[in-house]
């Protein structure tokens, strides 16, 4: 609820900025036209409804109209808007007067409530059009009560819904045509009003029901509205008080700003010496500023002696009895005089003849007195800080690290021996360290921060600068900077970072032509020179050195370049590069072996078959130095017979390659004995079990006979069934799944035969196609759709089209074989 009120209040503030209420200004031409049209239409409808109302005694109606006018003048601020509790009278008016006459009664009450502002010229006469147009909310509830008539809670709920709906529609139209405020912007604000109205409606309903027993009981409903009025008035006075106090504080701030330069000058003189005339001058400025800010005629600053008596010190204007009486009654207002204590030892009093001081001005005097107390106390603390500074100087002189003390202006006020050597004549730490002074931690100390240590690199040396404040009260008086030499630590860190980055580059690829140039670049940047890695053992650089046993140290100032850390780092880099080179060599060797072995398991090229167009494709997944388990083969059985096979051996590597070779050549031997592809699979299963290969394979085999027509017989052993792509675009599954080969003693396989017409194609594939987007697996329908997309392509186009359905990186090897009858 609180969040909703806050949101609605914010939106209301935005709307009020766009549209100042008509009560404070003339309506624009568009607003005037809109409001007059809305008011005129409302009066016509209200008059028609009033003409149909039953005449009743006018006493109750008159009292309710008068009550409505009184309650309408109660304005309760909520957020940036105004809430009028008219609902406590409107509800009794619905149930105690002819409902059809309610819109006219509401309009009459609203106009009566507005008359005082019009007569005192607090509102423009145009405001009457807005007031009349606001009565649209009464039409909906009146129609509900006319239609039903019973004063029940259900009727009240329906009436409220009609009230809010009608009011929102009318208000949205008026605001849109008059001020271009959209209904969406208006809804949150009106919703807040409707919540308040719905809360007050039960009070009016109870008053109406009680009036059925006691005739004038509805007048009691005015009491909550009066209470809200008192609360609103108290809150308005408090807000006005706060605004007045804010204006007074602004006035005093301007007065203090006008004296700020004089105050700073006098305070600076007091910091350099405790001269009585300087202190009196500063106190005089404070007293004059107070008198000016309060528009006072006279003022006095007095001391409080040890016995509690006042001893006048400074005075402005003629001091009267009222001022002296106010001083004696410290903290209490006396006529036109005020007196406030300043710290524990002074009293500040002011007086004026024209008018008494308000509560706001009393708060202002307390504020100024507090400022004066802080200023005088700071002067005392300054002297104490000077003594502490001398003690601190003696302590810091004996510290081994470089330590310097800076003032707020960046001026060095102390530097121990190590800091003096570091400065070497520089004016400040920033100049000595080669950075802007504002970047140093000591600069941030005076901004009230807790700065992190700053690491600075100068040539080949590193320093860590830390700073901490010396406080005077709550404010930093000095910044103590400690400068540590952390060269050895940073050299070790940089070496580790360099080696880590070099290792990352070396591990990113086994292609030395990519990684070694990047490593040499990193080494050159780290060691500050050129770097060359020789892979061929030519020793070109060693041959050019005439005296390899003579070493000369390289110095930069007092810094020795190329020390033990660089030597150790270079040795570690050489070790890591050597390991990377060896790994790359082994990888290339394995890659060559795998490539050769994989090539031996696939036909070097497909045979040319008269009348048929053939194409195959193989894409390995994972590391290219691993032999995959997918394979295909196509070979002749006779002059007009061919045998095609595609398979997937479980696993990868050398063992999978051995099984692949076994399967491939066993099939070539089996087809000489068995014409049936299913029998070939059974014979292969027995052979694998005899060999105890410990692996299984899924296969799809096809016998192709080229006589008068192209006949294809297919059998599958646990392998996805091939697809027949007809020239018409129809896709058919050919073959039954069967069981995997090499796992069970018996293999279930069945032959399926079909005829291929010109333009038809047989497509064999492995599960690398259907599971390319795992965990999403192609459904049979999706596979058929993918195959159908290649119906106008030749065999090469078919395998390339299907390969495109499996994007990189592949999760499994992919093998494709397409055999198409030429048109």
C-alpha positions in Angstrom: 0.0 0.0 0.0 2.8 2.4 0.9 4.6 1.7 -2.4 1.4 2.3 -4.3 0.8 5.6 -2.6 4.4 6.7 -3.3 4.1 5.7 -7.0 0.8 7.5 -7.4 2.1 10.6 -5.6 5.1 10.7 -7.9 2.9 10.5 -11.0 0.6 13.2 -9.6 3.6 15.5 -9.1 4.5 15.0 -12.8 1.0 15.7 -13.9 0.8 18.8 -11.8 4.0 20.1 -13.3 2.4 19.7 -16.8 -1.0 21.2 -15.8 -1.3 23.9 -13.1 -4.8 23.7 -11.5 -7.4 26.0 -12.9 -8.0 27.5 -9.5 -4.7 29.4 -9.7 -4.8 30.6 -13.4 -7.0 31.3 -16.4 -7.9 28.2 -18.5 -6.3 27.9 -21.9 -8.6 28.1 -24.9 -8.5 24.3 -25.4 -9.2 23.7 -21.7 -12.0 26.2 -21.6 -13.7 24.7 -24.6 -13.3 21.2 -23.2 -14.6 22.1 -19.7 -17.6 24.1 -21.0 -18.5 21.2 -23.3 -18.2 18.7 -20.5 -20.2 21.0 -18.0 -22.9 21.7 -20.6 -23.4 18.0 -21.5 -23.5 17.1 -17.8 -26.1 19.8 -17.0 -28.4 18.5 -19.8 -28.2 14.9 -18.6 -28.6 16.0 -14.9 -31.6 18.1 -15.8 -33.3 15.3 -17.7 -32.7 12.9 -14.8 -33.9 15.6 -12.3 -37.1 16.1 -14.2 -38.0 12.4 -13.8 -37.3 12.4 -10.0 -40.2 12.0 -7.6 -40.9 15.3 -5.7 -40.2 14.9 -2.0 -39.8 17.3 0.9 -36.8 19.5 0.3 -35.5 19.6 3.9 -33.3 16.5 3.7 -32.0 17.5 0.3 -31.2 21.0 1.4 -29.3 19.8 4.5 -27.4 17.3 2.4 -26.5 20.0 -0.2 -25.3 22.3 2.5 -23.3 19.4 4.1 -21.8 18.6 0.8 -20.7 22.2 0.3 -19.1 22.3 3.8 -17.3 18.9 3.4 -16.1 19.9 -0.1 -14.1 22.7 1.4 -12.0 20.2 3.5 -8.9 19.5 1.5 -6.5 16.8 2.8 -3.0 16.7 1.2 -1.9 13.2 0.1 1.4 13.2 -1.8 1.2 16.2 -4.2 -2.6 16.1 -4.6 -5.7 17.1 -2.6 -8.3 14.7 -1.3 -11.9 15.9 -0.5 -13.9 13.6 1.8 -17.2 14.3 0.0 -18.0 10.6 -0.1 -19.3 10.7 3.5 -22.2 13.0 2.3 -22.5 11.7 -1.3 -23.5 8.2 -0.2 -26.4 9.4 2.1 -27.5 11.7 -0.7 -27.9 8.6 -3.0 -30.1 6.7 -0.5 -32.0 9.5 1.3 -33.0 11.7 -1.7 -34.5 10.9 -5.1 -31.6 9.2 -6.8 -32.4 10.8 -10.2 -31.9 14.3 -8.6 -28.5 13.5 -7.1 -26.4 14.8 -10.0 -28.2 18.2 -9.7 -27.8 18.2 -5.9 -24.1 17.4 -6.2 -23.6 20.2 -8.6 -25.5 22.6 -6.4 -23.4 21.6 -3.4 -20.1 21.9 -5.3 -21.0 25.4 -6.5 -21.9 26.5 -3.0 -18.6 25.1 -1.7 -16.7 27.1 -4.3 -18.5 30.4 -3.7 -16.3 31.6 -0.8 -13.2 31.4 -3.0 -15.0 33.1 -5.9 -16.2 36.0 -3.7 -12.8 36.5 -2.2 -11.3 36.3 -5.7 -9.1 33.3 -4.8 -10.4 31.5 -7.8 -11.3 32.6 -11.3 -15.0 32.5 -12.4 -14.0 30.0 -15.1 -13.5 27.6 -12.2 -17.3 27.1 -12.1 -17.1 25.2 -15.4 -14.5 22.8 -13.9 -16.6 22.4 -10.8 -19.7 21.5 -12.7 -17.9 19.2 -15.0 -16.5 17.3 -12.0 -20.1 16.2 -11.2 -19.9 13.5 -13.9 -19.0 11.0 -11.2 -22.6 11.2 -9.7 -24.5 10.0 -12.8 -23.4 6.4 -12.7 -24.3 5.8 -9.0 -27.6 7.6 -9.4 -28.6 5.4 -12.3 -27.7 2.2 -10.3 -29.8 3.3 -7.4 -32.7 4.3 -9.7 -32.6 0.9 -11.3 -32.4 -1.2 -8.1 -33.4 1.1 -5.3 -32.6 -1.0 -2.3 -30.0 0.5 0.1 -27.9 -2.6 0.5 -24.2 -3.2 0.5 -24.4 -4.9 -2.9 -26.1 -1.8 -4.3 -23.4 0.4 -2.7 -20.7 -1.7 -4.3 -22.3 -1.5 -7.7 -22.8 2.2 -7.2 -19.1 2.7 -6.4 -18.0 0.7 -9.4 -20.3 2.9 -11.6 -19.0 6.0 -9.9 -15.3 5.2 -10.5 -15.9 4.0 -14.1 -17.9 7.0 -15.1 -15.5 9.5 -13.3 -12.5 7.9 -15.0 -14.1 8.0 -18.4 -15.1 11.6 -18.1 -11.8 12.7 -16.5 -9.7 10.9 -19.0 -11.6 12.5 -21.9 -11.4 16.0 -20.3 -7.7 15.7 -19.5 -6.8 14.3 -23.0 -8.7 16.9 -25.0 -7.9 19.8 -22.6 -4.3 19.1 -21.5 -3.1 16.1 -23.6 -2.6 14.0 -20.5 -3.0 10.3 -21.5 -5.5 8.0 -19.7 -2.5 5.7 -18.8 -0.8 8.6 -16.9 -4.1 9.6 -15.2 -5.1 6.1 -14.0 -2.6 5.7 -11.1 -3.5 9.2 -9.7 -7.3 8.6 -9.9 -6.8 5.1 -8.5 -5.4 6.7 -5.3 -8.5 9.0 -5.1 -10.8 6.0 -5.6 -9.1 4.1 -2.8 -9.8 7.0 -0.4 -13.4 7.3 -1.7 -14.0 3.6 -1.2 -12.6 3.9 2.3 -15.0 6.7 3.2 -18.1 5.3 1.5 -19.0 2.8 4.4 -19.2 5.8 6.8 -21.8 7.5 4.6 -23.6 4.2 4.1 -23.9 3.7 7.9 -25.1 7.2 8.3 -27.8 6.6 5.7 -29.0 3.4 7.3 -29.1 5.0 10.8 -31.2 7.8 9.3 -33.9 5.3 8.6 -34.4 5.2 12.4 -33.2 8.7 13.4 -34.1 11.3 10.7 -31.0 13.5 10.9 -28.4 11.0 11.8 -26.7 11.4 8.5 -25.3 14.7 9.8 -23.0 12.7 12.0 -21.1 11.7 8.9 -19.7 15.2 8.8 -17.6 14.5 11.9 -14.9 12.4 10.2 -14.6 15.0 7.5 -14.1 17.7 10.1 -11.5 15.5 11.8 -9.7 15.2 8.4 -9.9 18.9 8.0 -8.2 19.5 11.4 -5.4 17.1 10.4 -5.0 18.7 7.1 -4.9 22.2 8.7 -2.3 21.0 11.2 -0.2 19.5 8.5 -0.5 22.5 6.3 0.7 24.7 9.1 3.6 22.4 9.7 4.6 22.4 6.1 4.4 26.2 6.0 6.6 26.3 9.1 9.1 24.1 7.4 9.1 26.3 4.3 9.5 29.4 6.4 12.4 27.8 8.3 14.0 26.8 5.0 13.7 30.3 3.7 15.3 31.6 6.9 18.2 29.1 6.6 18.8 30.2 3.1 18.8 33.8 4.2 21.4 33.0 6.9 23.5 31.0 4.5 23.7 33.9 2.1 24.8 36.1 5.0 27.4 33.6 6.1 28.7 33.2 2.5 29.1 37.0 2.3 31.3 36.9 5.4 33.1 33.7 4.5 36.3 35.2 3.2 36.7 37.5 6.2 36.0 34.5 8.5 38.7 32.4 6.8 41.2 35.2 7.0 40.7 35.8 10.7 40.7 32.1 11.5 44.0 31.7 9.6 45.6 34.5 11.7 44.4 32.8 14.9 46.1 29.5 13.7 49.4 31.3 13.6 49.1 33.1 16.9 46.7 33.5 19.9 46.3 37.3 19.7 43.3 38.7 21.7 42.5 41.4 19.1 42.3 38.6 16.4 39.9 36.5 18.5 37.8 39.5 19.2 37.6 40.3 15.5 36.4 36.8 14.7 33.8 36.9 17.4 32.6 40.3 16.1 32.1 38.9 12.6 30.0 36.0 14.1 27.9 38.4 16.0 27.4 40.7 13.1 26.4 37.8 10.8 23.8 36.6 13.4 22.2 40.1 13.7 22.1 40.5 9.9 20.6 37.0 9.3 17.8 37.6 11.8 17.1 41.2 10.8 17.7 42.1 14.5 18.2 45.7 15.8 20.8 44.7 18.5 22.9 41.8 19.6 25.5 40.9 22.3 28.0 38.2 22.9 28.8 37.5 26.6 31.1 35.2 28.6 29.9 32.9 31.3 32.2 33.3 34.3 33.1 30.5 36.7 30.5 31.8 39.2 27.8 31.7 36.4 27.5 35.4 35.9 27.5 37.0 32.5 30.3 39.3 31.4 29.4 41.2 28.2 32.2 41.2 25.6 30.8 42.5 22.3 27.6 44.4 21.4 25.9 45.7 18.3 23.2 48.4 18.5 21.6 49.8 21.7 21.2 47.1 24.3 17.8 47.3 26.0 16.3 45.8 29.2 14.6 43.1 27.1 18.0 41.9 25.8 19.5 41.7 29.3 16.4 39.9 30.6 16.7 37.4 27.7 20.3 36.7 28.7 19.4 36.0 32.3 16.6 33.7 31.1 18.9 31.8 28.8 17.0 29.6 26.3 13.6 31.3 26.9 12.0 33.9 24.7 11.5 37.3 26.3 9.3 39.7 24.4 11.3 40.7 21.3 14.6 39.2 22.5 16.3 35.7 22.3 19.4 34.3 24.0 21.1 31.0 23.1 24.2 29.4 24.6 27.3 29.1 22.4 29.3 26.0 23.6 29.9 26.0 27.3 31.3 29.5 27.8 29.4 32.1 25.7 25.9 33.5 25.3 24.6 34.9 22.0 21.6 37.3 22.4 19.6 39.3 19.8 16.7 41.8 20.0 14.5 43.8 17.6 11.7 46.3 18.2 9.4 45.7 15.2 8.1 42.2 15.8 8.7 39.3 18.1 10.9 36.4 17.0 9.1 33.4 15.6 9.8 29.8 16.3 11.5 29.5 13.0 13.9 32.4 13.8 14.6 30.7 17.2 15.7 27.6 15.3 17.8 29.8 13.1 19.5 31.4 16.1 20.3 28.0 17.5 21.8 27.0 14.2 24.0 30.1 14.0 25.1 29.6 17.7 26.1 26.0 16.9 28.2 27.3 13.9 29.9 29.8 16.2 30.7 27.2 18.8 32.3 24.9 16.2 34.5 27.8 14.9 35.7 28.7 18.4 36.4 25.1 19.4 38.3 24.5 16.2 40.7 27.3 17.2 41.5 25.6 20.5 42.0 22.2 18.7 44.5 23.8 16.3 46.9 24.7 19.1 46.6 21.2 20.5 47.4 19.8 17.0 50.5 21.9 16.7 51.9 20.3 19.9 51.0 16.8 18.8 52.6 17.4 15.4 56.0 18.1 17.0 55.8 14.8 18.9 54.8 12.9 15.8 57.7 14.4 13.9 60.2 13.1 16.4 58.7 9.6 16.2 58.6 9.3 12.4 62.1 10.5 12.0 63.4 7.1 13.2 61.3 4.9 10.9 63.2 3.0 8.2 60.7 3.3 5.4 60.2 6.6 3.5 57.6 8.6 5.4 56.3 12.1 4.6 53.6 14.3 6.1 51.6 16.5 3.7 49.2 19.4 4.5 45.9 19.9 2.8 47.5 22.0 0.1 50.0 19.3 -0.8 52.9 21.1 1.0 55.4 18.7 2.6 55.7 19.5 6.3 57.9 16.6 7.3 60.0 14.0 5.6 62.3 11.4 7.3 65.7 10.5 6.1 64.5 7.8 3.6 61.9 10.2 2.2 64.4 13.0 1.8 66.6 10.7 -0.3 63.6 9.7 -2.3 62.6 13.3 -2.9 66.1 14.3 -4.0 65.1 17.9 -4.3 61.6 17.4 -5.7 58.9 19.8 -4.4 56.4 17.1 -3.5 55.8 13.3 -3.5 54.0 13.3 -6.9 57.0 14.9 -8.6 59.4 12.5 -6.9 57.3 9.4 -7.8 56.4 10.6 -11.3 52.6 10.8 -10.9 50.1 13.5 -10.5 49.8 14.5 -6.8 46.0 14.2 -6.9 46.4 10.5 -7.7 48.3 9.8 -4.5 46.5 8.3 -1.5 47.5 11.3 0.6 45.3 13.5 -1.6 42.3 11.3 -1.1 42.7 11.4 2.7 41.7 15.1 2.8 38.5 14.2 0.8 37.4 12.0 3.7 38.1 8.8 1.9 40.0 5.6 3.0 42.3 5.2 0.0 43.7 1.9 -1.1 47.5 1.6 -1.4 48.8 2.8 -4.7 51.6 0.9 -6.5 53.8 3.0 -8.7 56.4 1.7 -11.2 59.4 4.0 -11.9 61.7 2.5 -14.6 62.6 -0.9 -13.1 61.6 -0.2 -9.5 58.2 -0.4 -7.8 56.9 1.5 -4.8 53.8 1.0 -2.7 52.3 4.2 -1.3 49.9 4.1 1.7 48.4 7.0 3.5 46.5 7.6 6.7 45.1 10.8 8.3 46.1 12.7 11.4 42.7 14.0 12.5 41.8 17.3 14.2 38.4 16.6 15.5 36.6 14.9 12.6 38.7 16.5 9.9 42.1 15.4 8.5 44.9 17.8 9.6 47.8 15.9 8.0 48.2 13.0 5.6 51.0 10.6 6.5 52.3 8.8 3.4 54.5 5.6 3.7 56.5 4.6 0.6 57.7 1.0 0.5 60.2 -0.5 -2.0 58.5 -3.6 -3.3 60.7 -4.2 -6.4 61.5 -7.8 -5.6 57.9 -8.7 -4.9 56.7 -7.1 -8.1 59.4 -8.7 -10.2 58.4 -12.1 -9.0 54.7 -11.3 -9.6 55.4 -10.1 -13.2 57.5 -13.1 -13.9 54.7 -15.4 -12.8 52.1 -13.5 -14.8 54.4 -13.6 -17.9 55.0 -17.4 -17.5 51.2 -17.9 -16.9 50.3 -16.0 -20.1 53.0 -17.8 -22.0 51.7 -21.1 -20.8 48.2 -20.1 -21.8 49.3 -19.2 -25.3 51.3 -22.5 -25.6 48.3 -24.5 -24.4 45.8 -22.7 -26.7 47.0 -24.6 -29.8 49.4 -27.3 -30.9 50.1 -25.3 -34.1 53.6 -23.9 -33.4 53.4 -21.4 -36.3 50.6 -19.8 -34.3 51.8 -20.0 -30.7 55.6 -19.5 -30.9 55.4 -16.0 -32.6 53.0 -14.9 -29.8 55.4 -16.3 -27.1 58.3 -14.4 -28.6 56.3 -11.2 -28.6 55.5 -11.7 -24.9 59.1 -12.5 -24.1 60.4 -9.4 -25.9 57.9 -7.2 -24.1 58.8 -8.8 -20.7 62.6 -8.8 -21.0 62.7 -5.5 -22.9 64.5 -6.7 -26.1 64.2 -9.1 -29.0 63.5 -12.8 -28.7 64.0 -15.6 -31.2 63.2 -19.3 -30.8 65.2 -21.6 -33.1 63.6 -24.9 -34.0 66.1 -26.2 -36.5 69.2 -26.2 -34.3 71.1 -23.9 -36.7 72.7 -21.9 -33.8 73.0 -18.8 -35.9 73.3 -16.5 -32.9 75.9 -18.6 -31.1 78.1 -18.6 -34.2 78.2 -14.8 -34.2 79.5 -14.4 -30.6 83.3 -14.2 -30.5 83.8 -14.4 -26.8 81.0 -16.6 -25.3 82.7 -16.9 -21.9 82.9 -13.1 -21.2 79.9 -11.5 -19.4 79.4 -7.8 -18.8 76.8 -6.5 -16.3 74.2 -4.1 -17.7 73.3 -1.2 -15.5 70.6 1.5 -15.6 71.6 4.0 -12.9 72.0 2.0 -9.8 69.7 -0.8 -11.1 71.3 -4.0 -12.5 69.3 -5.2 -15.5 69.0 -8.9 -16.2 69.5 -10.2 -12.7 68.7 -13.6 -11.1 65.0 -13.2 -11.5 65.2 -12.7 -15.2 67.6 -15.6 -15.5 65.3 -18.0 -13.7 62.3 -16.7 -15.7 64.1 -17.3 -19.0 65.0 -20.8 -18.0 61.5 -21.6 -17.0 60.2 -20.2 -20.2 62.6 -22.3 -22.2 61.5 -25.4 -20.4 57.8 -24.7 -21.1 58.5 -23.9 -24.8 60.5 -27.2 -25.1 57.5 -29.1 -23.6 55.2 -27.4 -26.0 57.4 -28.2 -29.0 57.6 -31.8 -28.0 53.8 -32.0 -27.4 53.2 -30.5 -30.9 55.6 -33.0 -32.5 53.8 -35.9 -30.8 50.4 -34.5 -31.8 51.4 -34.1 -35.5 52.7 -37.7 -35.4 49.5 -39.0 -34.0 47.5 -36.9 -36.4 49.4 -38.3 -39.4 48.9 -41.9 -38.1 45.2 -41.3 -37.5 44.8 -39.7 -40.9 46.5 -42.6 -42.7 44.6 -45.2 -40.7 41.3 -43.4 -41.3 42.0 -43.1 -45.0 42.7 -46.8 -45.2 39.3 -47.7 -43.7 37.4 -45.7 -46.4 37.5 -46.3 -50.2 39.9 -43.9 -51.8 37.2 -43.1 -54.3 33.8 -44.4 -55.2 33.6 -46.7 -58.3 31.8 -45.4 -61.4 28.6 -47.3 -62.0 26.8 -47.0 -65.3 23.4 -45.4 -65.0 24.0 -44.4 -61.3 25.3 -41.2 -59.7 27.1 -41.8 -56.4 28.7 -39.6 -53.7 29.9 -40.1 -50.2 31.0 -37.8 -47.3 32.8 -38.4 -44.0 33.2 -35.7 -41.2 35.0 -36.8 -38.1 34.1 -35.4 -34.7 36.4 -34.5 -31.8 40.2 -34.5 -32.1 41.4 -35.1 -35.6 44.2 -37.4 -34.3 41.6 -39.9 -33.2 40.3 -42.6 -35.6 36.5 -42.5 -35.9 34.2 -45.5 -36.0 32.0 -44.5 -38.9 32.7 -46.0 -42.3 31.1 -46.7 -45.7 31.9 -48.9 -48.7 30.7 -49.5 -52.2 32.0 -52.4 -54.3 30.9 -54.6 -57.2 29.5 -58.1 -56.9 29.3 -58.9 -60.6 28.7 -57.1 -63.9 25.3 -55.7 -62.9 25.4 -56.1 -59.1 26.8 -53.8 -56.5 26.9 -53.9 -52.7 26.8 -50.7 -50.5 27.4 -50.6 -46.8 27.5 -48.0 -44.1 28.3 -48.6 -40.4 29.1 -47.2 -37.0 31.6 -49.1 -34.8 31.3 -48.5 -31.1 34.1 -46.2 -29.8 37.1 -44.4 -31.3 40.8 -45.0 -31.6 43.0 -47.9 -32.6 40.6 -50.6 -31.3 37.7 -49.1 -33.2 39.8 -49.0 -36.3 40.7 -52.7 -36.0 37.0 -53.6 -35.7 36.2 -51.4 -38.6 38.8 -53.1 -40.8 37.4 -56.5 -39.6 33.9 -55.6 -40.5 34.7 -54.1 -43.8 36.7 -57.0 -45.2 34.5 -59.6 -43.6 31.5 -58.2 -45.5 33.5 -58.2 -48.7 34.1 -61.9 -48.1 30.6 -62.7 -47.0 28.9 -61.3 -50.1 30.6 -64.0 -52.2 28.6 -66.6 -50.3 25.3 -64.8 -49.5 23.1 -62.8 -51.8 20.8 -61.7 -49.0 22.1 -58.6 -47.0 20.4 -60.0 -43.9 22.4 -63.2 -44.2 25.6 -61.2 -44.7 24.8 -59.5 -41.3 24.3 -62.8 -39.6 27.5 -64.2 -41.0 29.4 -61.1 -39.9 27.9 -61.4 -36.4 29.2 -64.9 -36.0 32.7 -63.8 -37.3 32.9 -61.0 -34.8 31.9 -63.3 -31.9 34.6 -65.7 -32.9 37.2 -62.9 -33.0 36.0 -61.7 -29.5 36.3 -58.1 -30.7 34.6 -56.9 -27.5 32.9 -54.2 -29.6 29.7 -54.0 -31.6 28.7 -52.3 -34.8 25.5 -51.0 -36.4 25.2 -51.6 -40.2 22.9 -50.9 -43.1 23.6 -53.0 -46.2 22.2 -52.7 -49.7 22.4 -55.0 -52.7 21.9 -53.1 -56.0 20.9 -55.0 -59.1 21.1 -53.3 -62.5 19.0 -55.3 -65.0 15.9 -54.0 -66.7 15.3 -51.9 -63.6 17.3 -50.8 -60.6 16.3 -53.1 -57.7 17.6 -52.4 -54.1 17.5 -54.9 -51.2 18.3 -53.4 -47.8 18.9 -55.0 -44.4 19.8 -53.2 -41.1 21.6 -54.4 -38.0 20.7 -51.9 -35.3 21.3 -49.1 -37.7 18.9 -46.3 -38.8 17.0 -47.4 -41.8 18.1 -45.8 -45.2 15.8 -43.4 -47.0 14.5 -43.6 -50.6 14.1 -40.2 -52.1 11.7 -40.4 -55.0 12.0 -38.1 -58.0 8.6 -36.6 -56.9 10.0 -35.6 -53.5 8.4 -38.4 -51.6 10.6 -39.9 -48.9 10.2 -43.6 -47.9 11.9 -45.5 -45.1 13.5 -48.8 -46.4 14.5 -51.5 -44.0 13.8 -52.6 -40.4 16.0 -51.6 -37.5 17.2 -55.1 -36.5 19.8 -55.8 -33.8 23.3 -54.6 -33.5 26.1 -56.9 -34.8 28.8 -58.5 -32.7 26.9 -58.3 -29.4 24.4 -61.1 -29.3 24.6 -64.8 -30.4 21.8 -64.3 -32.9 21.1 -61.3 -35.1 17.6 -60.3 -36.2 17.7 -58.8 -39.7 15.2 -58.7 -42.5 15.6 -57.9 -46.2 13.4 -55.1 -47.7 13.4 -54.6 -51.5 12.2 -51.7 -53.6 12.5 -50.5 -57.2 14.4 -47.3 -58.0 13.0 -45.3 -60.9 15.0 -42.7 -62.8 15.6 -39.7 -60.6 15.1 -41.8 -57.4 18.0 -41.9 -54.8 19.0 -44.3 -52.0 20.4 -42.3 -49.0 22.4 -44.2 -46.3 23.6 -42.3 -43.2 24.9 -42.7 -39.6 23.4 -41.3 -36.4 25.8 -38.4 -36.6 23.2 -36.8 -38.8 20.1 -37.4 -36.6 21.9 -36.6 -33.3 23.9 -33.6 -34.5 21.8 -31.2 -32.4 21.7 -33.4 -29.3 20.0 -33.4 -26.8 17.5 -32.6 -29.6 17.3 -35.7 -31.9 15.7 -35.6 -35.3 12.3 -37.3 -35.5 11.6 -39.5 -38.5 9.4 -36.7 -39.9 12.1 -34.1 -39.5 14.6 -36.5 -41.2 12.2 -37.1 -44.1 11.8 -33.3 -44.4 15.6 -32.8 -44.5 16.0 -35.5 -47.2 13.1 -34.2 -49.3 14.9 -30.8 -49.5 17.5 -32.4 -51.8 15.1 -33.9 -54.3 16.3 -31.8 -57.3 20.0 -32.4 -56.5 22.5 -34.9 -57.8 24.2 -37.4 -55.4 26.9 -34.9 -54.4 24.3 -32.2 -53.8 22.3 -34.7 -51.6 25.2 -35.5 -49.3 26.3 -31.8 -49.0 22.7 -30.8 -48.3 22.4 -33.3 -45.5 25.8 -32.5 -44.1 24.7 -28.8 -43.8 21.9 -30.1 -41.4 24.7 -31.0 -38.9 26.5 -27.8 -37.9 29.9 -27.8 -36.3 31.1 -28.8 -33.8 29.8 -32.4 -34.4 29.0 -34.5 -31.4 29.6 -37.7 -33.3 31.2 -38.8 -36.6 29.0 -38.4 -39.7 29.1 -40.6 -42.7 26.7 -40.2 -45.8 26.4 -42.3 -48.9 23.9 -41.4 -51.7 23.2 -43.6 -54.8 20.9 -41.9 -57.4 19.5 -43.3 -60.6 20.3 -41.0 -63.4 17.2 -39.5 -65.0 
